[in-house]
C-alpha cells in the first residue's frame, strides 16, 4: 500500500509539472518529459531496446503512465456526435481567440498592453496575466487571460468548494468554483480600466466587438467575466458595476475558451434574448485533455487509473500525437489493433475495451462545448473534427493525456478547422 501511495504521489507530481509547464509555455513537446523514472527491483532484467536483444540488467527504467488511459472505452466520446456548424465569418474570430490565447504566454510587444494582476494571499487570489489589444482591421478588442498557478493547486487544493456568485452573476441560485470566482471579481477593475483606455484612444471603437478568451485556468476566469458583463443585475445590487456598464458600448461580446476546467455547479450559458443572440460562447475541448475534467473527485480517480495496471497488453497511439507531430514524438502503433475492432491511429475502440468508472462531478463546464478530435482518412490524410457535445456526455468520459492540453495543439487544430472550412467552400 505504501508503494502504491508513493506511486500516486509521483504521478500526481509529474502530471502537475507537465500541465504547468504547458501553461507556462516551457513544455518542449518531447514525450519523454512525461516518463517517470523508477529503480528496478533487485534481480530484475530490463529490456532496453528490442526483444531480439538479450536482457541486460539496469538500475533504472521509466514508464509513461499517462498513455494507458487510451485503453479504456470511455477515453473517447461517442463517434457520431453532431458536427459544429457556424457561419464563415465566425472562423476568423475563432482563429483570433486561439492566436491570442497562445500569445498571452509570451512577452508583450510595444503595440500590445499586458496587465499583471498580482497574487493576494489575504484574498486568496492567484496571479493572473491579462493581454489586451485592439484589432482594428477586424473591429474587435481582444482580451486574453492566462493563469500562473499550478495545475494541482487550482484543480484540487485552491478553494474548489463552490461559492455563491451573488452580486457578480444574475444567477444567485448557482454556485461557482470559489477560487476562479475570487480571481474574476478582482479582475473587474483592471479590465474595465483598460477597456475605457482603448475606447478613449479611438472613440470609433465604441462600435467594436469584444472578444474575451483564455486557455486553461484563464479560460475559466474568461467565462465568468463574460457572463458577468452580460448579466442583467440592477447596478445597485452589483458588487462592482464598472464592467457591466461598459457592455452597451460594444456591438457584440464574445467568449471563446480552450481547455478550460469546470467552473460552476450549473453550466454557464449566455443570456437568452435578441440582444446577445449573435454572441459566441464556445468552450473548445481536445478529446483527452484532463484539465477539462479537473474536478477534485475526478482528478483523484484519474491518479488511481494511472497507478492501476493496464487492462490490456495492447497499447494505442494517442490522437494527440497524430495531431501535432512537433509536440510529441510519434508513438509507434502496436499489433492486435484489428482484433479489437479498430483500424488506424486513435481508433482502436471496441466493445471488448473496459470502461473506467468515473466518479460524479460537482462542477460543470461553461459555454457551448465543442469537442476537437482527428480522423484519419483512407488516403492517410488527417482531418480535424469539431463536434458538439454536452455536460452529461463529458461527465462519463475519462480524459487523461496531458499532451492534449497544450494551447499549441488547440491553436493548430483551430487553424486546420478554418482551413478545411474555406477549402470546402471553394470546392
Wavefront OBJ file of the C-alpha trace (Angstrom):
o trace
v 0.000 0.000 0.000
v 2.848 2.364 0.795
v 4.435 1.736 -2.609
v 1.073 2.379 -4.318
v 0.561 5.639 -2.435
v 4.095 6.737 -3.274
v 3.497 5.965 -6.955
v 0.291 8.036 -6.949
v 2.220 10.931 -5.416
v 4.933 10.695 -8.078
v 2.387 10.500 -10.896
v 0.489 13.452 -9.428
v 3.689 15.468 -9.231
v 4.646 14.655 -12.834
v 1.124 15.439 -14.132
v 1.305 18.756 -12.332
v 4.754 19.504 -13.787
v 3.718 18.664 -17.357
v 0.496 20.703 -17.403
v 2.051 23.625 -15.527
v 4.951 23.678 -17.991
v 2.423 23.753 -20.850
v 0.604 26.679 -19.254
v 3.970 28.365 -18.871
v 4.926 27.612 -22.488
v 8.079 25.769 -21.399
v 6.956 22.301 -22.467
v 9.322 21.211 -25.235
v 6.918 18.721 -26.773
v 9.093 15.712 -26.051
v 7.051 12.740 -24.867
v 9.974 11.672 -22.696
v 9.125 14.594 -20.413
v 6.111 12.569 -19.249
v 8.104 9.487 -18.277
v 8.634 8.634 -14.624
v 11.952 7.121 -13.617
v 11.975 4.080 -11.321
v 14.534 1.930 -9.623
v 14.412 -1.600 -10.953
v 13.633 -4.315 -8.358
v 16.595 -6.435 -7.213
v 17.493 -9.066 -9.786
v 15.193 -7.559 -12.444
v 16.166 -7.797 -16.102
v 15.111 -4.770 -18.146
v 14.969 -4.971 -21.954
v 16.129 -1.607 -23.183
v 15.751 -1.726 -26.967
v 14.134 -4.722 -28.603
v 13.067 -8.252 -27.867
v 15.762 -9.569 -30.207
v 18.486 -8.320 -27.898
v 19.438 -10.127 -24.691
v 18.039 -8.703 -21.493
v 20.526 -6.591 -19.634
v 20.400 -5.565 -16.015
v 19.595 -1.923 -15.437
v 19.286 0.018 -12.239
v 16.787 2.468 -13.717
v 13.807 2.270 -16.033
v 10.975 4.663 -16.950
v 7.276 4.437 -17.761
v 4.673 6.707 -19.332
v 1.674 6.106 -17.105
v -0.468 8.645 -18.956
v -0.702 6.656 -22.219
v -2.700 3.823 -20.666
v -5.821 5.992 -20.400
v -6.495 5.387 -24.122
v -7.063 1.701 -23.372
v -10.437 2.478 -21.806
v -13.561 2.742 -23.954
v -14.740 5.965 -22.299
v -11.449 7.747 -23.020
v -13.285 8.928 -26.152
v -16.771 10.321 -26.592
v -19.276 8.623 -28.944
v -18.071 8.609 -32.568
v -21.199 10.111 -34.129
v -21.609 13.433 -32.342
v -23.330 16.250 -34.277
v -20.818 18.437 -36.153
v -20.297 22.080 -35.250
v -21.977 24.355 -37.783
v -21.050 28.030 -37.866
v -21.111 30.816 -40.438
v -17.884 31.525 -42.318
v -17.338 34.941 -40.616
v -17.080 33.038 -37.306
v -13.811 31.314 -38.221
v -11.657 34.495 -38.166
v -12.920 35.153 -34.630
v -12.078 31.600 -33.552
v -8.597 31.932 -35.048
v -8.165 35.292 -33.312
v -9.148 33.770 -29.967
v -6.723 30.861 -30.425
v -3.938 33.169 -31.569
v -4.148 35.461 -28.522
v -4.845 32.675 -26.055
v -1.443 31.369 -27.146
v 0.190 34.802 -27.336
v -0.738 35.651 -23.753
v 2.056 33.310 -22.628
v 4.652 35.404 -24.466
v 6.066 38.774 -23.504
v 4.079 41.709 -24.957
v 5.315 43.790 -27.842
v 5.188 47.572 -27.883
v 1.862 47.523 -29.696
v 0.260 45.384 -27.018
v -0.735 46.019 -23.450
v -0.223 43.451 -20.730
v -1.538 43.775 -17.216
v -0.382 41.598 -14.362
v -2.827 41.004 -11.524
v -0.623 40.039 -8.609
v -1.432 37.251 -6.181
v -3.073 38.301 -2.943
v -2.841 35.703 -0.179
v -5.236 37.668 2.050
v -7.982 37.461 -0.584
v -6.997 34.025 -1.818
v -6.404 35.117 -5.415
v -3.640 33.761 -7.609
v -1.541 35.790 -10.023
v -3.097 36.218 -13.465
v -1.887 37.842 -16.664
v -4.140 39.818 -18.957
v -3.242 40.689 -22.563
v -5.381 43.236 -24.396
v -5.143 44.577 -27.923
v -7.393 46.356 -30.389
v -7.504 44.532 -33.732
v -8.778 47.455 -35.768
v -8.927 45.659 -39.123
v -11.425 43.191 -37.614
v -13.211 45.825 -35.469
v -12.508 43.742 -32.382
v -10.906 44.289 -28.996
v -9.308 41.111 -27.657
v -8.792 40.244 -24.009
v -6.791 37.089 -23.375
v -6.365 35.749 -19.846
v -3.949 33.182 -18.501
v -3.337 31.759 -15.072
v 0.032 31.264 -13.429
v -0.900 28.911 -10.604
v -0.047 25.225 -10.779
v -2.491 22.625 -12.052
v -2.874 20.649 -8.806
v -3.171 23.921 -6.906
v -6.334 25.185 -8.586
v -7.699 21.774 -9.557
v -7.694 20.254 -6.092
v -6.302 22.469 -3.345
v -7.070 26.066 -4.344
v -10.508 26.637 -2.817
v -12.526 24.441 -5.207
v -15.583 24.456 -2.917
v -18.496 26.179 -4.705
v -19.394 29.713 -3.603
v -22.347 31.984 -4.349
v -21.898 34.428 -7.268
v -24.312 36.931 -5.715
v -23.549 40.443 -6.908
v -21.462 39.058 -9.780
v -23.841 36.890 -11.844
v -27.602 37.169 -12.251
v -27.978 33.534 -11.271
v -27.702 33.645 -7.453
v -29.011 30.094 -7.158
v -25.932 28.802 -8.962
v -22.568 28.173 -7.321
v -19.086 28.730 -8.763
v -15.547 27.489 -8.093
v -14.621 29.904 -5.310
v -11.015 30.296 -6.473
v -11.871 31.272 -10.054
v -14.774 33.433 -8.856
v -12.494 35.337 -6.497
v -9.974 35.978 -9.295
v -12.732 37.135 -11.669
v -14.124 39.555 -9.088
v -10.710 41.166 -8.613
v -10.224 41.468 -12.365
v -13.227 43.748 -12.832
v -11.292 46.932 -12.033
v -8.208 46.379 -14.269
v -10.307 45.064 -17.168
v -12.770 47.963 -17.096
v -9.919 50.478 -16.793
v -8.149 49.021 -19.813
v -11.352 48.959 -21.895
v -12.017 52.623 -21.165
v -8.452 53.468 -22.172
v -8.808 51.667 -25.513
v -12.091 53.468 -26.246
v -10.665 56.858 -25.283
v -7.703 56.276 -27.609
v -10.087 55.734 -30.527
v -13.782 56.644 -29.972
v -14.790 54.646 -33.079
v -14.061 51.500 -31.045
v -17.422 52.021 -29.365
v -18.860 50.037 -32.279
v -16.333 47.215 -32.000
v -16.945 43.704 -30.743
v -15.262 42.491 -27.574
v -13.630 39.050 -27.591
v -12.750 37.546 -24.193
v -10.649 34.396 -24.444
v -8.293 32.241 -22.456
v -6.677 28.857 -22.036
v -6.808 26.534 -19.034
v -7.499 28.433 -15.785
v -7.565 31.645 -17.808
v -10.473 30.209 -19.795
v -12.467 29.599 -16.613
v -11.960 33.203 -15.489
v -12.775 34.470 -19.007
v -16.119 32.627 -18.935
v -17.001 34.177 -15.575
v -16.126 37.698 -16.758
v -18.152 37.168 -19.946
v -21.247 36.083 -18.014
v -20.717 38.977 -15.609
v -20.686 41.541 -18.435
v -23.872 40.106 -19.939
v -25.707 39.907 -16.615
v -28.850 41.943 -16.042
v -28.319 42.660 -12.350
v -29.508 46.132 -11.304
v -26.468 48.412 -10.716
v -27.288 48.883 -7.029
v -27.029 45.108 -6.491
v -23.696 44.724 -8.267
v -20.553 44.456 -6.183
v -18.696 46.494 -8.825
v -20.775 47.816 -11.764
v -17.965 49.209 -13.961
v -17.673 46.273 -16.367
v -21.425 45.720 -16.772
v -21.871 49.415 -17.534
v -19.411 49.085 -20.443
v -21.339 46.236 -22.126
v -23.677 48.552 -24.152
v -20.622 50.182 -25.747
v -19.865 47.061 -27.775
v -21.613 45.778 -30.851
v -21.203 42.188 -29.650
v -19.390 40.448 -26.814
v -17.897 37.003 -27.424
v -16.157 34.422 -25.261
v -14.017 31.572 -26.616
v -12.036 29.321 -24.278
v -9.645 26.403 -24.771
v -9.102 23.552 -22.329
v -10.934 25.371 -19.534
v -11.717 23.427 -16.337
v -15.187 23.094 -14.767
v -16.273 26.338 -13.163
v -19.875 26.224 -11.878
v -22.470 23.917 -10.378
v -24.907 24.555 -13.252
v -23.411 25.127 -16.737
v -22.929 28.823 -17.507
v -24.652 29.934 -20.713
v -25.158 33.282 -22.405
v -28.449 35.048 -21.647
v -31.439 34.372 -23.846
v -32.934 37.141 -25.930
v -32.168 39.104 -29.072
v -29.542 41.406 -27.506
v -26.839 38.716 -27.280
v -28.255 36.235 -29.771
v -25.263 36.516 -32.119
v -22.638 36.494 -29.397
v -20.342 33.465 -29.312
v -19.779 31.463 -26.148
v -17.647 28.466 -27.143
v -15.596 26.151 -24.979
v -13.227 24.090 -27.135
v -12.133 20.753 -25.715
v -9.438 18.470 -27.096
v -10.524 14.872 -26.674
v -8.269 13.531 -23.935
v -7.494 16.859 -22.226
v -7.501 16.087 -18.461
v -7.928 19.740 -17.450
v -11.489 19.984 -18.788
v -12.421 17.200 -16.348
v -10.404 18.621 -13.440
v -12.988 18.211 -10.716
v -11.477 17.197 -7.368
v -13.034 13.708 -7.311
v -12.256 13.101 -10.988
v -8.589 14.057 -10.554
v -8.274 11.620 -7.646
v -9.859 8.861 -9.771
v -7.541 9.677 -12.681
v -4.470 9.312 -10.486
v -5.773 5.920 -9.406
v -6.174 4.925 -13.075
v -2.582 5.909 -13.817
v -1.313 3.774 -10.929
v -3.511 0.774 -11.818
v -2.013 -1.917 -14.105
v -3.016 -1.527 -17.751
v -6.176 -3.510 -18.636
v -4.744 -4.897 -21.896
v -1.375 -5.638 -23.391
v -2.348 -3.635 -26.470
v -1.346 -0.006 -26.483
v -2.889 2.649 -28.705
v -1.405 5.573 -30.474
v -2.887 8.655 -28.849
v -4.761 11.075 -31.142
v -2.760 13.977 -29.716
v 0.485 12.581 -31.118
v -1.108 12.278 -34.549
v -2.439 15.818 -34.497
v 0.790 17.668 -33.830
v 3.980 15.774 -34.548
v 6.115 18.704 -33.404
v 4.594 18.449 -29.943
v 5.390 14.831 -29.187
v 7.449 12.072 -30.648
v 5.214 9.859 -32.746
v 4.251 6.751 -30.836
v 4.609 3.515 -32.748
v 1.317 1.672 -33.412
v 1.347 -1.794 -31.909
v -0.101 -5.109 -33.029
v -3.537 -6.640 -32.429
v -5.437 -3.408 -33.042
v -7.598 -5.024 -35.741
v -8.561 -7.796 -33.367
v -10.213 -5.200 -31.144
v -12.375 -3.846 -33.927
v -10.495 -0.680 -34.835
v -8.008 0.275 -37.518
v -5.736 3.282 -37.542
v -4.431 5.807 -35.068
v -6.729 6.646 -32.203
v -9.466 4.312 -33.467
v -8.923 1.124 -31.516
v -12.246 1.379 -29.731
v -14.435 -1.699 -29.391
v -16.947 -3.345 -27.086
v -14.219 -5.517 -25.560
v -12.393 -2.478 -24.166
v -13.044 -1.928 -20.456
v -14.689 1.197 -19.065
v -13.193 3.182 -16.221
v -15.722 4.090 -13.533
v -15.712 7.903 -13.322
v -16.988 9.402 -10.041
v -19.738 12.051 -10.072
v -18.522 15.583 -10.746
v -19.531 18.592 -8.698
v -18.839 21.345 -11.225
v -19.773 21.805 -14.898
v -18.002 23.347 -17.881
v -19.163 26.693 -19.225
v -20.452 27.661 -22.658
v -21.276 25.643 -25.740
v -18.975 22.626 -25.570
v -17.123 21.790 -28.798
v -15.022 18.631 -28.929
v -11.938 18.653 -31.162
v -10.524 15.357 -32.418
v -8.881 13.978 -35.517
v -9.937 11.470 -38.130
v -7.514 9.690 -40.432
v -8.993 9.192 -43.895
v -8.438 6.181 -46.119
v -5.764 8.062 -48.073
v -3.844 8.732 -44.864
v -4.764 12.427 -44.622
v -5.762 13.805 -41.253
v -8.963 15.750 -40.750
v -9.908 17.759 -37.676
v -13.438 17.178 -36.433
v -15.359 19.727 -34.382
v -18.348 18.100 -32.691
v -20.967 19.496 -30.346
v -21.179 17.726 -27.008
v -22.786 18.430 -23.643
v -22.012 18.314 -19.967
v -23.760 14.978 -19.411
v -21.634 13.218 -22.049
v -18.485 14.814 -20.695
v -19.166 13.574 -17.161
v -18.857 9.965 -18.291
v -15.518 10.471 -20.041
v -12.094 9.727 -18.596
v -9.677 12.183 -20.233
v -6.056 11.811 -19.167
v -3.493 12.596 -21.887
v -1.590 15.759 -20.794
v -0.357 16.498 -24.324
v -3.959 17.210 -25.328
v -3.935 20.249 -23.042
v -1.291 22.161 -24.988
v -2.501 25.530 -26.303
v -0.208 24.988 -29.277
v -2.269 21.923 -30.174
v -5.534 23.844 -29.747
v -4.300 26.670 -31.975
v -3.096 24.210 -34.624
v -6.447 22.433 -34.719
v -8.451 25.663 -34.905
v -6.279 26.823 -37.800
v -6.756 23.491 -39.570
v -10.504 23.620 -38.946
v -10.742 27.081 -40.518
v -8.649 25.963 -43.500
v -10.904 22.962 -44.025
v -13.987 25.191 -43.972
v -12.521 27.570 -46.560
v -11.378 24.701 -48.775
v -14.814 23.060 -48.702
v -16.468 26.394 -49.552
v -14.161 26.936 -52.533
v -14.801 23.400 -53.785
l 1 2 3 4 5 6 7 8 9 10 11 12 13 14 15 16 17 18 19 20 21 22 23 24 25 26 27 28 29 30 31 32 33 34 35 36 37 38 39 40 41 42 43 44 45 46 47 48 49 50 51 52 53 54 55 56 57 58 59 60 61 62 63 64 65 66 67 68 69 70 71 72 73 74 75 76 77 78 79 80 81 82 83 84 85 86 87 88 89 90 91 92 93 94 95 96 97 98 99 100 101 102 103 104 105 106 107 108 109 110 111 112 113 114 115 116 117 118 119 120 121 122 123 124 125 126 127 128 129 130 131 132 133 134 135 136 137 138 139 140 141 142 143 144 145 146 147 148 149 150 151 152 153 154 155 156 157 158 159 160 161 162 163 164 165 166 167 168 169 170 171 172 173 174 175 176 177 178 179 180 181 182 183 184 185 186 187 188 189 190 191 192 193 194 195 196 197 198 199 200 201 202 203 204 205 206 207 208 209 210 211 212 213 214 215 216 217 218 219 220 221 222 223 224 225 226 227 228 229 230 231 232 233 234 235 236 237 238 239 240 241 242 243 244 245 246 247 248 249 250 251 252 253 254 255 256 257 258 259 260 261 262 263 264 265 266 267 268 269 270 271 272 273 274 275 276 277 278 279 280 281 282 283 284 285 286 287 288 289 290 291 292 293 294 295 296 297 298 299 300 301 302 303 304 305 306 307 308 309 310 311 312 313 314 315 316 317 318 319 320 321 322 323 324 325 326 327 328 329 330 331 332 333 334 335 336 337 338 339 340 341 342 343 344 345 346 347 348 349 350 351 352 353 354 355 356 357 358 359 360 361 362 363 364 365 366 367 368 369 370 371 372 373 374 375 376 377 378 379 380 381 382 383 384 385 386 387 388 389 390 391 392 393 394 395 396 397 398 399 400 401 402 403 404 405 406 407 408 409 410 411 412 413 414 415 416 417 418 419 420 421 422 423 424 425 426 427
